[in-house]
Amino acid sequence: NAGREGALVVEEVKKRKGNEGYDVANDEYTDLVKAGIVDPTKVTRSALQNAASIAGLLLTTEALVTEIPEKEKTPPMPPGGMGGMDY
């Protein structure tokens, strides 16, 4: 919603006809096709379906298992007094 009240933007877009929608970059309502703002339906639909699928999965899962990342150990320092170390 780009800092605007999402519900108000949605209500205003519902009132409009055709391709009119909210242009966030210019903070105005305009014909989105004429403005060159095109969102492929398949991309939007896929994103919403995947988000709903994951949300449903999390709501019906009683427990989640994750791996705790292990900290990488630093390599040991070589012992002193080895040849070639007298700079």
N, CA, C and O atoms as a CHARMM CRD file, in Angstrom:
* protein
*
  348
    1    1 ASN  N      0.80900  -1.19800   0.00000 PROA 1      0.00000
    2    1 ASN  CA     0.00000   0.00000   0.00000 PROA 1      0.00000
    3    1 ASN  C      0.85000   1.25800   0.00000 PROA 1      0.00000
    4    1 ASN  O      0.31300   2.36600  -0.01200 PROA 1      0.00000
    5    2 ALA  N      2.16700   1.10500   0.01400 PROA 2      0.00000
    6    2 ALA  CA     3.10100   2.22400  -0.14300 PROA 2      0.00000
    7    2 ALA  C      2.86800   3.34800   0.86600 PROA 2      0.00000
    8    2 ALA  O      2.96900   4.52400   0.51700 PROA 2      0.00000
    9    3 GLY  N      2.56200   2.99900   2.09000 PROA 3      0.00000
   10    3 GLY  CA     2.36300   4.00800   3.11200 PROA 3      0.00000
   11    3 GLY  C      0.96100   4.57900   3.17800 PROA 3      0.00000
   12    3 GLY  O      0.66800   5.39900   4.04800 PROA 3      0.00000
   13    4 ARG  N      0.10100   4.16400   2.28400 PROA 4      0.00000
   14    4 ARG  CA    -1.28600   4.62700   2.30500 PROA 4      0.00000
   15    4 ARG  C     -2.13500   3.57800   2.99800 PROA 4      0.00000
   16    4 ARG  O     -1.73600   2.41800   3.09500 PROA 4      0.00000
   17    5 GLU  N     -3.28300   3.97100   3.47400 PROA 5      0.00000
   18    5 GLU  CA    -4.21200   3.04100   4.11400 PROA 5      0.00000
   19    5 GLU  C     -4.75500   2.09500   3.05500 PROA 5      0.00000
   20    5 GLU  O     -5.49300   2.51100   2.16100 PROA 5      0.00000
   21    6 GLY  N     -4.38500   0.81200   3.15700 PROA 6      0.00000
   22    6 GLY  CA    -4.73900  -0.17900   2.14600 PROA 6      0.00000
   23    6 GLY  C     -6.22500  -0.29900   1.88300 PROA 6      0.00000
   24    6 GLY  O     -6.64500  -0.40900   0.73100 PROA 6      0.00000
   25    7 ALA  N     -7.03100  -0.28000   2.94200 PROA 7      0.00000
   26    7 ALA  CA    -8.47600  -0.42700   2.78400 PROA 7      0.00000
   27    7 ALA  C     -9.06800   0.73800   1.98900 PROA 7      0.00000
   28    7 ALA  O     -9.99300   0.54500   1.19900 PROA 7      0.00000
   29    8 LEU  N     -8.54200   1.93600   2.19600 PROA 8      0.00000
   30    8 LEU  CA    -9.05300   3.09900   1.46200 PROA 8      0.00000
   31    8 LEU  C     -8.69900   3.00900  -0.01900 PROA 8      0.00000
   32    8 LEU  O     -9.51100   3.35100  -0.87800 PROA 8      0.00000
   33    9 VAL  N     -7.49000   2.55000  -0.31300 PROA 9      0.00000
   34    9 VAL  CA    -7.07500   2.39700  -1.71000 PROA 9      0.00000
   35    9 VAL  C     -7.94700   1.35300  -2.39400 PROA 9      0.00000
   36    9 VAL  O     -8.39300   1.56100  -3.52300 PROA 9      0.00000
   37   10 VAL  N     -8.19200   0.23800  -1.72500 PROA 10     0.00000
   38   10 VAL  CA    -9.02100  -0.82700  -2.30400 PROA 10     0.00000
   39   10 VAL  C    -10.42700  -0.32100  -2.57900 PROA 10     0.00000
   40   10 VAL  O    -10.97800  -0.58900  -3.64600 PROA 10     0.00000
   41   11 GLU  N    -11.01200   0.39900  -1.64700 PROA 11     0.00000
   42   11 GLU  CA   -12.37000   0.92500  -1.83900 PROA 11     0.00000
   43   11 GLU  C    -12.42400   1.89200  -3.01800 PROA 11     0.00000
   44   11 GLU  O    -13.37700   1.87300  -3.79700 PROA 11     0.00000
   45   12 GLU  N    -11.40800   2.73100  -3.15000 PROA 12     0.00000
   46   12 GLU  CA   -11.38200   3.68200  -4.26300 PROA 12     0.00000
   47   12 GLU  C    -11.23400   2.95100  -5.59600 PROA 12     0.00000
   48   12 GLU  O    -11.87500   3.32100  -6.57900 PROA 12     0.00000
   49   13 VAL  N    -10.39300   1.91600  -5.63500 PROA 13     0.00000
   50   13 VAL  CA   -10.20400   1.14800  -6.86900 PROA 13     0.00000
   51   13 VAL  C    -11.48800   0.41300  -7.23800 PROA 13     0.00000
   52   13 VAL  O    -11.81400   0.29400  -8.41900 PROA 13     0.00000
   53   14 LYS  N    -12.22300  -0.08400  -6.23600 PROA 14     0.00000
   54   14 LYS  CA   -13.50000  -0.77400  -6.49800 PROA 14     0.00000
   55   14 LYS  C    -14.50600   0.15000  -7.18500 PROA 14     0.00000
   56   14 LYS  O    -15.29800  -0.30200  -8.01300 PROA 14     0.00000
   57   15 LYS  N    -14.47900   1.42800  -6.84900 PROA 15     0.00000
   58   15 LYS  CA   -15.42100   2.39400  -7.41500 PROA 15     0.00000
   59   15 LYS  C    -15.12200   2.69400  -8.88500 PROA 15     0.00000
   60   15 LYS  O    -16.01200   3.10200  -9.63200 PROA 15     0.00000
   61   16 ARG  N    -13.90000   2.49500  -9.28700 PROA 16     0.00000
   62   16 ARG  CA   -13.47800   2.86900 -10.63700 PROA 16     0.00000
   63   16 ARG  C    -13.79300   1.76700 -11.63800 PROA 16     0.00000
   64   16 ARG  O    -13.99000   0.61200 -11.26000 PROA 16     0.00000
   65   17 LYS  N    -13.83800   2.12000 -12.88500 PROA 17     0.00000
   66   17 LYS  CA   -14.20200   1.18500 -13.95900 PROA 17     0.00000
   67   17 LYS  C    -12.98900   0.84800 -14.80800 PROA 17     0.00000
   68   17 LYS  O    -12.00000   1.58100 -14.81800 PROA 17     0.00000
   69   18 GLY  N    -13.07400  -0.25800 -15.51300 PROA 18     0.00000
   70   18 GLY  CA   -12.05900  -0.62700 -16.50100 PROA 18     0.00000
   71   18 GLY  C    -10.68900  -0.87600 -15.91500 PROA 18     0.00000
   72   18 GLY  O    -10.53300  -1.61400 -14.94300 PROA 18     0.00000
   73   19 ASN  N     -9.69700  -0.24800 -16.52500 PROA 19     0.00000
   74   19 ASN  CA    -8.30400  -0.47800 -16.15800 PROA 19     0.00000
   75   19 ASN  C     -7.77200   0.50800 -15.13000 PROA 19     0.00000
   76   19 ASN  O     -6.56800   0.55200 -14.87400 PROA 19     0.00000
   77   20 GLU  N     -8.65800   1.29600 -14.54100 PROA 20     0.00000
   78   20 GLU  CA    -8.19600   2.30100 -13.59700 PROA 20     0.00000
   79   20 GLU  C     -7.78100   1.65900 -12.28600 PROA 20     0.00000
   80   20 GLU  O     -8.44300   0.75300 -11.77800 PROA 20     0.00000
   81   21 GLY  N     -6.67100   2.14700 -11.74800 PROA 21     0.00000
   82   21 GLY  CA    -6.15100   1.64200 -10.48700 PROA 21     0.00000
   83   21 GLY  C     -5.22900   2.66200  -9.86500 PROA 21     0.00000
   84   21 GLY  O     -5.14900   3.80400 -10.31700 PROA 21     0.00000
   85   22 TYR  N     -4.53700   2.24700  -8.83300 PROA 22     0.00000
   86   22 TYR  CA    -3.67400   3.15200  -8.07800 PROA 22     0.00000
   87   22 TYR  C     -2.22800   3.03200  -8.55400 PROA 22     0.00000
   88   22 TYR  O     -1.64800   1.94600  -8.52100 PROA 22     0.00000
   89   23 ASP  N     -1.65300   4.13800  -8.99200 PROA 23     0.00000
   90   23 ASP  CA    -0.25300   4.21400  -9.40800 PROA 23     0.00000
   91   23 ASP  C      0.55400   4.68800  -8.20100 PROA 23     0.00000
   92   23 ASP  O      0.52400   5.86600  -7.84600 PROA 23     0.00000
   93   24 VAL  N      1.27100   3.76300  -7.57800 PROA 24     0.00000
   94   24 VAL  CA     2.01200   4.07100  -6.35900 PROA 24     0.00000
   95   24 VAL  C      3.13000   5.07400  -6.62700 PROA 24     0.00000
   96   24 VAL  O      3.34700   5.98700  -5.83000 PROA 24     0.00000
   97   25 ALA  N      3.83600   4.91200  -7.73500 PROA 25     0.00000
   98   25 ALA  CA     4.98200   5.77600  -8.02800 PROA 25     0.00000
   99   25 ALA  C      4.58600   7.24700  -8.12300 PROA 25     0.00000
  100   25 ALA  O      5.33900   8.12200  -7.69600 PROA 25     0.00000
  101   26 ASN  N      3.40800   7.52100  -8.67800 PROA 26     0.00000
  102   26 ASN  CA     2.95400   8.90800  -8.84100 PROA 26     0.00000
  103   26 ASN  C      1.88600   9.30400  -7.83000 PROA 26     0.00000
  104   26 ASN  O      1.40700  10.43800  -7.84200 PROA 26     0.00000
  105   27 ASP  N      1.51100   8.36900  -6.95200 PROA 27     0.00000
  106   27 ASP  CA     0.50200   8.61300  -5.91900 PROA 27     0.00000
  107   27 ASP  C     -0.78700   9.17500  -6.51000 PROA 27     0.00000
  108   27 ASP  O     -1.30300  10.20000  -6.06300 PROA 27     0.00000
  109   28 GLU  N     -1.30200   8.46400  -7.54600 PROA 28     0.00000
  110   28 GLU  CA    -2.54300   8.90000  -8.18300 PROA 28     0.00000
  111   28 GLU  C     -3.29000   7.70000  -8.75500 PROA 28     0.00000
  112   28 GLU  O     -2.71300   6.63300  -8.96600 PROA 28     0.00000
  113   29 TYR  N     -4.57500   7.89300  -9.00000 PROA 29     0.00000
  114   29 TYR  CA    -5.39800   6.88000  -9.64900 PROA 29     0.00000
  115   29 TYR  C     -5.40400   7.19300 -11.13800 PROA 29     0.00000
  116   29 TYR  O     -5.66500   8.32700 -11.54000 PROA 29     0.00000
  117   30 THR  N     -5.11700   6.18500 -11.95400 PROA 30     0.00000
  118   30 THR  CA    -4.99900   6.41200 -13.39000 PROA 30     0.00000
  119   30 THR  C     -5.32800   5.13400 -14.15000 PROA 30     0.00000
  120   30 THR  O     -5.48400   4.06900 -13.55200 PROA 30     0.00000
  121   31 ASP  N     -5.43300   5.24700 -15.46800 PROA 31     0.00000
  122   31 ASP  CA    -5.60500   4.06800 -16.31700 PROA 31     0.00000
  123   31 ASP  C     -4.25300   3.35800 -16.34700 PROA 31     0.00000
  124   31 ASP  O     -3.29800   3.86100 -16.93900 PROA 31     0.00000
  125   32 LEU  N     -4.17500   2.20800 -15.71700 PROA 32     0.00000
  126   32 LEU  CA    -2.90200   1.52300 -15.55600 PROA 32     0.00000
  127   32 LEU  C     -2.32100   1.02900 -16.87500 PROA 32     0.00000
  128   32 LEU  O     -1.10100   1.00000 -17.03500 PROA 32     0.00000
  129   33 VAL  N     -3.16800   0.64300 -17.81800 PROA 33     0.00000
  130   33 VAL  CA    -2.67600   0.16600 -19.11200 PROA 33     0.00000
  131   33 VAL  C     -2.03700   1.31800 -19.88000 PROA 33     0.00000
  132   33 VAL  O     -0.95100   1.16900 -20.44100 PROA 33     0.00000
  133   34 LYS  N     -2.71100   2.46600 -19.90600 PROA 34     0.00000
  134   34 LYS  CA    -2.15300   3.63800 -20.59600 PROA 34     0.00000
  135   34 LYS  C     -0.86100   4.10900 -19.93100 PROA 34     0.00000
  136   34 LYS  O      0.03300   4.62800 -20.60000 PROA 34     0.00000
  137   35 ALA  N     -0.76600   3.92900 -18.62300 PROA 35     0.00000
  138   35 ALA  CA     0.43400   4.34100 -17.89300 PROA 35     0.00000
  139   35 ALA  C      1.55900   3.31700 -18.03800 PROA 35     0.00000
  140   35 ALA  O      2.68000   3.55800 -17.59000 PROA 35     0.00000
  141   36 GLY  N      1.26100   2.17500 -18.66300 PROA 36     0.00000
  142   36 GLY  CA     2.28300   1.15000 -18.86600 PROA 36     0.00000
  143   36 GLY  C      2.50200   0.25700 -17.66400 PROA 36     0.00000
  144   36 GLY  O      3.52700  -0.41900 -17.56500 PROA 36     0.00000
  145   37 ILE  N      1.54900   0.24900 -16.75200 PROA 37     0.00000
  146   37 ILE  CA     1.65200  -0.59100 -15.56100 PROA 37     0.00000
  147   37 ILE  C      0.80800  -1.83100 -15.80300 PROA 37     0.00000
  148   37 ILE  O     -0.41500  -1.80300 -15.67100 PROA 37     0.00000
  149   38 VAL  N      1.48100  -2.92000 -16.15900 PROA 38     0.00000
  150   38 VAL  CA     0.77600  -4.15300 -16.49800 PROA 38     0.00000
  151   38 VAL  C      1.30600  -5.26500 -15.60600 PROA 38     0.00000
  152   38 VAL  O      2.51300  -5.50100 -15.55300 PROA 38     0.00000
  153   39 ASP  N      0.42100  -5.93900 -14.91800 PROA 39     0.00000
  154   39 ASP  CA     0.78400  -7.05000 -14.04500 PROA 39     0.00000
  155   39 ASP  C      0.16200  -8.30600 -14.62500 PROA 39     0.00000
  156   39 ASP  O     -1.06100  -8.44300 -14.61100 PROA 39     0.00000
  157   40 PRO  N      0.97100  -9.22900 -15.13600 PROA 40     0.00000
  158   40 PRO  CA     0.40400 -10.43800 -15.72700 PROA 40     0.00000
  159   40 PRO  C     -0.46100 -11.19500 -14.71800 PROA 40     0.00000
  160   40 PRO  O     -0.04600 -11.43100 -13.58300 PROA 40     0.00000
  161   41 THR  N     -1.64200 -11.56200 -15.13800 PROA 41     0.00000
  162   41 THR  CA    -2.58400 -12.24400 -14.25800 PROA 41     0.00000
  163   41 THR  C     -2.01600 -13.54100 -13.71700 PROA 41     0.00000
  164   41 THR  O     -2.21200 -13.86300 -12.54500 PROA 41     0.00000
  165   42 LYS  N     -1.31500 -14.28500 -14.55300 PROA 42     0.00000
  166   42 LYS  CA    -0.78500 -15.57400 -14.11400 PROA 42     0.00000
  167   42 LYS  C      0.21300 -15.39900 -12.96900 PROA 42     0.00000
  168   42 LYS  O      0.22400 -16.20200 -12.03600 PROA 42     0.00000
  169   43 VAL  N      1.04000 -14.37500 -13.02700 PROA 43     0.00000
  170   43 VAL  CA     2.02400 -14.13400 -11.97500 PROA 43     0.00000
  171   43 VAL  C      1.31700 -13.80600 -10.66200 PROA 43     0.00000
  172   43 VAL  O      1.64800 -14.35700  -9.61300 PROA 43     0.00000
  173   44 THR  N      0.34900 -12.91200 -10.73200 PROA 44     0.00000
  174   44 THR  CA    -0.39300 -12.53200  -9.53100 PROA 44     0.00000
  175   44 THR  C     -1.14900 -13.71800  -8.95700 PROA 44     0.00000
  176   44 THR  O     -1.12800 -13.94700  -7.74800 PROA 44     0.00000
  177   45 ARG  N     -1.81500 -14.47000  -9.82000 PROA 45     0.00000
  178   45 ARG  CA    -2.57700 -15.63200  -9.36800 PROA 45     0.00000
  179   45 ARG  C     -1.65900 -16.66100  -8.72000 PROA 45     0.00000
  180   45 ARG  O     -1.98900 -17.20800  -7.66800 PROA 45     0.00000
  181   46 SER  N     -0.52500 -16.92600  -9.33000 PROA 46     0.00000
  182   46 SER  CA     0.42300 -17.89800  -8.77700 PROA 46     0.00000
  183   46 SER  C      0.94500 -17.44600  -7.41700 PROA 46     0.00000
  184   46 SER  O      1.05900 -18.25400  -6.49500 PROA 46     0.00000
  185   47 ALA  N      1.25900 -16.17100  -7.29000 PROA 47     0.00000
  186   47 ALA  CA     1.75900 -15.65100  -6.01600 PROA 47     0.00000
  187   47 ALA  C      0.71000 -15.79400  -4.92100 PROA 47     0.00000
  188   47 ALA  O      1.02700 -16.19800  -3.80200 PROA 47     0.00000
  189   48 LEU  N     -0.53500 -15.46400  -5.24100 PROA 48     0.00000
  190   48 LEU  CA    -1.60300 -15.58800  -4.24700 PROA 48     0.00000
  191   48 LEU  C     -1.86800 -17.04300  -3.88100 PROA 48     0.00000
  192   48 LEU  O     -2.07600 -17.35800  -2.71000 PROA 48     0.00000
  193   49 GLN  N     -1.86300 -17.93600  -4.87400 PROA 49     0.00000
  194   49 GLN  CA    -2.08300 -19.35200  -4.60000 PROA 49     0.00000
  195   49 GLN  C     -0.97700 -19.91600  -3.71800 PROA 49     0.00000
  196   49 GLN  O     -1.25300 -20.65000  -2.76900 PROA 49     0.00000
  197   50 ASN  N      0.26400 -19.58100  -4.02200 PROA 50     0.00000
  198   50 ASN  CA     1.37700 -20.08600  -3.22200 PROA 50     0.00000
  199   50 ASN  C      1.34200 -19.53600  -1.80200 PROA 50     0.00000
  200   50 ASN  O      1.60100 -20.26800  -0.84600 PROA 50     0.00000
  201   51 ALA  N      1.02600 -18.26100  -1.65900 PROA 51     0.00000
  202   51 ALA  CA     0.94300 -17.66300  -0.32600 PROA 51     0.00000
  203   51 ALA  C     -0.16700 -18.30800   0.49100 PROA 51     0.00000
  204   51 ALA  O      0.01900 -18.59500   1.67300 PROA 51     0.00000
  205   52 ALA  N     -1.31700 -18.53800  -0.13000 PROA 52     0.00000
  206   52 ALA  CA    -2.43200 -19.18100   0.57200 PROA 52     0.00000
  207   52 ALA  C     -2.08900 -20.61700   0.93500 PROA 52     0.00000
  208   52 ALA  O     -2.45200 -21.09100   2.01200 PROA 52     0.00000
  209   53 SER  N     -1.39900 -21.30500   0.05400 PROA 53     0.00000
  210   53 SER  CA    -1.01200 -22.68600   0.31600 PROA 53     0.00000
  211   53 SER  C     -0.07500 -22.76900   1.51600 PROA 53     0.00000
  212   53 SER  O     -0.25300 -23.61700   2.39100 PROA 53     0.00000
  213   54 ILE  N      0.91500 -21.89600   1.55600 PROA 54     0.00000
  214   54 ILE  CA     1.86700 -21.90100   2.67000 PROA 54     0.00000
  215   54 ILE  C      1.17700 -21.49400   3.96500 PROA 54     0.00000
  216   54 ILE  O      1.43500 -22.08400   5.01500 PROA 54     0.00000
  217   55 ALA  N      0.30500 -20.49500   3.90400 PROA 55     0.00000
  218   55 ALA  CA    -0.42100 -20.06400   5.10000 PROA 55     0.00000
  219   55 ALA  C     -1.28300 -21.19600   5.63400 PROA 55     0.00000
  220   55 ALA  O     -1.32600 -21.42800   6.84200 PROA 55     0.00000
  221   56 GLY  N     -1.97000 -21.90100   4.74400 PROA 56     0.00000
  222   56 GLY  CA    -2.78800 -23.03600   5.16500 PROA 56     0.00000
  223   56 GLY  C     -1.95800 -24.14000   5.77700 PROA 56     0.00000
  224   56 GLY  O     -2.36400 -24.76200   6.75900 PROA 56     0.00000
  225   57 LEU  N     -0.80200 -24.38200   5.20300 PROA 57     0.00000
  226   57 LEU  CA     0.09100 -25.40700   5.73000 PROA 57     0.00000
  227   57 LEU  C      0.55800 -25.04800   7.13400 PROA 57     0.00000
  228   57 LEU  O      0.57900 -25.90500   8.01800 PROA 57     0.00000
  229   58 LEU  N      0.92900 -23.79500   7.34600 PROA 58     0.00000
  230   58 LEU  CA     1.38900 -23.37300   8.66700 PROA 58     0.00000
  231   58 LEU  C      0.26600 -23.40000   9.70000 PROA 58     0.00000
  232   58 LEU  O      0.50000 -23.70400  10.87000 PROA 58     0.00000
  233   59 LEU  N     -0.95200 -23.08200   9.26800 PROA 59     0.00000
  234   59 LEU  CA    -2.07500 -23.08700  10.20300 PROA 59     0.00000
  235   59 LEU  C     -2.45000 -24.49300  10.65000 PROA 59     0.00000
  236   59 LEU  O     -2.93000 -24.68100  11.76800 PROA 59     0.00000
  237   60 THR  N     -2.23600 -25.47800   9.79100 PROA 60     0.00000
  238   60 THR  CA    -2.62200 -26.84900  10.13700 PROA 60     0.00000
  239   60 THR  C     -1.46000 -27.67000  10.68500 PROA 60     0.00000
  240   60 THR  O     -1.64700 -28.82900  11.05500 PROA 60     0.00000
  241   61 THR  N     -0.27100 -27.09100  10.74100 PROA 61     0.00000
  242   61 THR  CA     0.89300 -27.80300  11.26500 PROA 61     0.00000
  243   61 THR  C      0.97400 -27.58900  12.76500 PROA 61     0.00000
  244   61 THR  O      0.86900 -26.46400  13.25200 PROA 61     0.00000
  245   62 GLU  N      1.16200 -28.69100  13.49400 PROA 62     0.00000
  246   62 GLU  CA     1.25300 -28.57400  14.94500 PROA 62     0.00000
  247   62 GLU  C      2.66900 -28.27700  15.41300 PROA 62     0.00000
  248   62 GLU  O      2.86400 -27.74000  16.50300 PROA 62     0.00000
  249   63 ALA  N      3.65400 -28.62000  14.60100 PROA 63     0.00000
  250   63 ALA  CA     5.04200 -28.35900  14.97500 PROA 63     0.00000
  251   63 ALA  C      5.87600 -28.15900  13.71700 PROA 63     0.00000
  252   63 ALA  O      5.60800 -28.76200  12.67800 PROA 63     0.00000
  253   64 LEU  N      6.87200 -27.32100  13.82200 PROA 64     0.00000
  254   64 LEU  CA     7.80700 -27.10400  12.72400 PROA 64     0.00000
  255   64 LEU  C      9.19500 -27.52200  13.18400 PROA 64     0.00000
  256   64 LEU  O      9.57300 -27.28500  14.33100 PROA 64     0.00000
  257   65 VAL  N      9.94600 -28.14000  12.29500 PROA 65     0.00000
  258   65 VAL  CA    11.30600 -28.55800  12.60500 PROA 65     0.00000
  259   65 VAL  C     12.25000 -27.75500  11.72500 PROA 65     0.00000
  260   65 VAL  O     12.09600 -27.71800  10.50400 PROA 65     0.00000
  261   66 THR  N     13.21300 -27.12300  12.34400 PROA 66     0.00000
  262   66 THR  CA    14.20600 -26.36800  11.58600 PROA 66     0.00000
  263   66 THR  C     15.59600 -26.78000  12.02800 PROA 66     0.00000
  264   66 THR  O     15.77100 -27.37900  13.08900 PROA 66     0.00000
  265   67 GLU  N     16.56800 -26.45900  11.21900 PROA 67     0.00000
  266   67 GLU  CA    17.95200 -26.72500  11.57800 PROA 67     0.00000
  267   67 GLU  C     18.56800 -25.45700  12.14200 PROA 67     0.00000
  268   67 GLU  O     18.39200 -24.36800  11.59600 PROA 67     0.00000
  269   68 ILE  N     19.28900 -25.61200  13.24000 PROA 68     0.00000
  270   68 ILE  CA    20.00100 -24.47800  13.81200 PROA 68     0.00000
  271   68 ILE  C     21.36200 -24.42200  13.12600 PROA 68     0.00000
  272   68 ILE  O     22.11900 -25.39200  13.17600 PROA 68     0.00000
  273   69 PRO  N     21.67700 -23.31200  12.49400 PROA 69     0.00000
  274   69 PRO  CA    22.96200 -23.24500  11.78900 PROA 69     0.00000
  275   69 PRO  C     24.12900 -23.32500  12.77100 PROA 69     0.00000
  276   69 PRO  O     24.11900 -22.69200  13.82700 PROA 69     0.00000
  277   70 GLU  N     25.12900 -24.11400  12.40000 PROA 70     0.00000
  278   70 GLU  CA    26.31500 -24.24100  13.24000 PROA 70     0.00000
  279   70 GLU  C     27.30900 -23.15500  12.86800 PROA 70     0.00000
  280   70 GLU  O     27.48500 -22.83200  11.69300 PROA 70     0.00000
  281   71 LYS  N     27.95800 -22.59400  13.88200 PROA 71     0.00000
  282   71 LYS  CA    28.97200 -21.58300  13.62700 PROA 71     0.00000
  283   71 LYS  C     30.21200 -22.27800  13.07700 PROA 71     0.00000
  284   71 LYS  O     30.62900 -23.32100  13.58000 PROA 71     0.00000
  285   72 GLU  N     30.78900 -21.68700  12.04300 PROA 72     0.00000
  286   72 GLU  CA    31.99300 -22.26300  11.45900 PROA 72     0.00000
  287   72 GLU  C     33.17100 -22.02300  12.39900 PROA 72     0.00000
  288   72 GLU  O     33.37900 -20.91900  12.90100 PROA 72     0.00000
  289   73 LYS  N     33.92900 -23.08600  12.61800 PROA 73     0.00000
  290   73 LYS  CA    35.09700 -22.97300  13.48700 PROA 73     0.00000
  291   73 LYS  C     36.24600 -22.37000  12.68500 PROA 73     0.00000
  292   73 LYS  O     36.43100 -22.68200  11.50900 PROA 73     0.00000
  293   74 THR  N     37.01300 -21.50200  13.34100 PROA 74     0.00000
  294   74 THR  CA    38.17200 -20.92000  12.66300 PROA 74     0.00000
  295   74 THR  C     39.28500 -21.95200  12.62500 PROA 74     0.00000
  296   74 THR  O     39.42900 -22.73600  13.56300 PROA 74     0.00000
  297   75 PRO  N     40.07300 -21.96500  11.56000 PROA 75     0.00000
  298   75 PRO  CA    41.15100 -22.95000  11.48000 PROA 75     0.00000
  299   75 PRO  C     42.21900 -22.65300  12.53100 PROA 75     0.00000
  300   75 PRO  O     42.46100 -21.49000  12.85200 PROA 75     0.00000
  301   76 PRO  N     42.85800 -23.69200  13.06800 PROA 76     0.00000
  302   76 PRO  CA    43.88400 -23.46400  14.09800 PROA 76     0.00000
  303   76 PRO  C     45.10600 -22.77700  13.49300 PROA 76     0.00000
  304   76 PRO  O     45.41900 -22.96200  12.31700 PROA 76     0.00000
  305   77 MET  N     45.77900 -21.99300  14.30200 PROA 77     0.00000
  306   77 MET  CA    46.99200 -21.30700  13.86300 PROA 77     0.00000
  307   77 MET  C     48.13400 -22.31300  13.79200 PROA 77     0.00000
  308   77 MET  O     48.21400 -23.21500  14.62700 PROA 77     0.00000
  309   78 PRO  N     49.01900 -22.17100  12.80700 PROA 78     0.00000
  310   78 PRO  CA    50.15300 -23.09200  12.73300 PROA 78     0.00000
  311   78 PRO  C     51.12500 -22.82300  13.88200 PROA 78     0.00000
  312   78 PRO  O     51.22400 -21.69400  14.36300 PROA 78     0.00000
  313   79 PRO  N     51.83100 -23.84800  14.31400 PROA 79     0.00000
  314   79 PRO  CA    52.78400 -23.64600  15.41800 PROA 79     0.00000
  315   79 PRO  C     53.92500 -22.73700  14.97600 PROA 79     0.00000
  316   79 PRO  O     54.29700 -22.72800  13.80200 PROA 79     0.00000
  317   80 GLY  N     54.47500 -21.98100  15.90500 PROA 80     0.00000
  318   80 GLY  CA    55.57200 -21.07500  15.60100 PROA 80     0.00000
  319   80 GLY  C     56.88200 -21.82000  15.39100 PROA 80     0.00000
  320   80 GLY  O     56.99000 -23.00600  15.70500 PROA 80     0.00000
  321   81 GLY  N     57.86100 -21.12700  14.86500 PROA 81     0.00000
  322   81 GLY  CA    59.18100 -21.70600  14.69100 PROA 81     0.00000
  323   81 GLY  C     59.32900 -22.56200  13.45400 PROA 81     0.00000
  324   81 GLY  O     60.33200 -23.26200  13.31400 PROA 81     0.00000
  325   82 MET  N     58.38200 -22.53000  12.57000 PROA 82     0.00000
  326   82 MET  CA    58.49600 -23.32300  11.35300 PROA 82     0.00000
  327   82 MET  C     59.34000 -22.55000  10.34700 PROA 82     0.00000
  328   82 MET  O     59.40500 -21.32200  10.39900 PROA 82     0.00000
  329   83 GLY  N     59.96500 -23.24400   9.46200 PROA 83     0.00000
  330   83 GLY  CA    60.81200 -22.62100   8.46800 PROA 83     0.00000
  331   83 GLY  C     60.05000 -21.66000   7.57700 PROA 83     0.00000
  332   83 GLY  O     58.87100 -21.87100   7.29100 PROA 83     0.00000
  333   84 GLY  N     60.72500 -20.59600   7.13400 PROA 84     0.00000
  334   84 GLY  CA    60.11100 -19.62800   6.24300 PROA 84     0.00000
  335   84 GLY  C     59.24200 -18.61900   6.94700 PROA 84     0.00000
  336   84 GLY  O     58.50300 -17.88500   6.29000 PROA 84     0.00000
  337   85 MET  N     59.30600 -18.55500   8.27800 PROA 85     0.00000
  338   85 MET  CA    58.45400 -17.64500   9.03800 PROA 85     0.00000
  339   85 MET  C     59.24300 -16.49400   9.65700 PROA 85     0.00000
  340   85 MET  O     58.72800 -15.80200  10.53600 PROA 85     0.00000
  341   86 ASP  N     60.46100 -16.27900   9.22200 PROA 86     0.00000
  342   86 ASP  CA    61.30500 -15.27600   9.86200 PROA 86     0.00000
  343   86 ASP  C     61.39000 -13.98800   9.03900 PROA 86     0.00000
  344   86 ASP  O     62.48900 -13.57000   8.67300 PROA 86     0.00000
  345   87 TYR  N     60.27700 -13.36700   8.74900 PROA 87     0.00000
  346   87 TYR  CA    60.27800 -12.13300   7.96200 PROA 87     0.00000
  347   87 TYR  C     60.48400 -10.94000   8.83500 PROA 87     0.00000
  348   87 TYR  O     60.51400  -9.81200   8.34200 PROA 87     0.00000
